[in-house]
Amino acid sequence: GPACDRAYIPSQVASHEGALQTLTRLETATRDNGLLAQVRTLKGEVQRHLEQARAIQASLGGPS
């Protein structure tokens, strides 16, 4: 229910923020064009998920 959502969503926001930080480090460190393309694609997907999690968090009355 809503109480579970309010407890779960902050962990998802934090996890996605951490994943973006890691992907940003990989993006600047890699010299392989194929890997760079994959990192950039994944980074975009993680960013979209983070935005969705933040929107859900805001709708539940948490930080936006």
Secondary structure, 3 states (H helix, E strand, C coil): CHHHHHHHHHHHHHHHHHHHHHHHHHHHHCCCHHHHHHHHHHHHHHHHHHHHHHHHHHHCCCCC
